[in-house]
Amino acid sequence: MDFENSKMAGWKEIPVFLALARLGTLTAAAQLLHIAPSSVARHIEQLEQDLGTVLFQRSPQGYVLTEAAQAILIHAERAESAVNDAFRQSSSFAQEVSGTVRIALPENFANHLLIPALPDFQRRYPQLRIELATNMRIANLTRREADIAIRLSRPQHGQFIVSRIGQMTTRLYASAAYLARHPTEITAQGADHQMVGWDDTLQDMPLPQWLAGQLPSAHSPFTASTLQGHLEAAMAGAGLTALPDFLAGQLIPVGKERLIQDIYLITHSDIRRVPRIDVTMLFIRDLFAEWHERLFGGKN
């Protein structure tokens, strides 16, 4: 047997081997493992075949360990002990997860991803308290305004752990009612269109800048300071706006231009291994991986 195959040989048979070694009969081992005696025999035969040695002497009184099996038994019991320790440590770890985790993230991610998934997560960790800080202006991680951040850009300074967890694609959108009154083609830099604008205090943010760049001549009789406000305004027929694809619902995409932004998960390097931070980071990664799989079929 080659080395790679030998590393995996017999792992699934170890519990059966231990049961038979301790109890001595197929029937007793089968009852302990909740399987048929014939299944116990098959597992032992497979293990002997994998290892190339006889493990038990069969007799009317039961199964007796051979000399080779006596040596294997020591290692099998160590493996069993290590697995049991791992489960105990995992259980203890779950119990130790307590305290508050403050997460800074865009409102659209909070409302459409995190908040619906939080009840299940907090049932697993009942001593954990999650605080969500949602604002177009990102919380300052350096000043510890948040423990974890989900951002559309990398921090330029500070000691952080940063990982890319997905992408967000944004396009121009409008309602069917609005498009029935206006040409679908964007001509003359949007001069023939109305645009749902952004509050003046947010004009330096990437999304408002991209929208303004797409429709520099559009008339903007209405502004909003949140994506939800832009969504509602567009659905009411107030004009074109820029929205993430996953948020657009029944709105209709206009034009071919897209804004593609990477999504980053960020935390302070000195609290990365704190249990409450660790489990929350894993929860967020899994959540975004599932979301990305639904949107893009796993292409990331």
Secondary structure, DSSP 4 states (H G I P E B T S, - for coil): --HHHHHHTTGGGHHHHHHHHHH-SHHHHHHHHTS-HHHHHHHHHHHHHHHTS--EEEETTEEEE-HHHHHHHHHHHHHHHHHHHHHHHHHHHHHH--EEEEEEE-HHHIIIIIHHHHHHHHHH-TTEEEEEEE-SSPP-TTTTS-SEEEESS--SSSSEEEEEEEEEEEEEEE-HHHHHHS-SS--GGGTTSEEEEE-GGGTTSHHHHHHHHH-TT-EEEEEESSHHHHHHHHHTT--BEEEEGGG-TT-EEEEEEEEEEEEEEEEEGGGTTSHHHHHHHHHHHHHHHHHHHHHHTT--
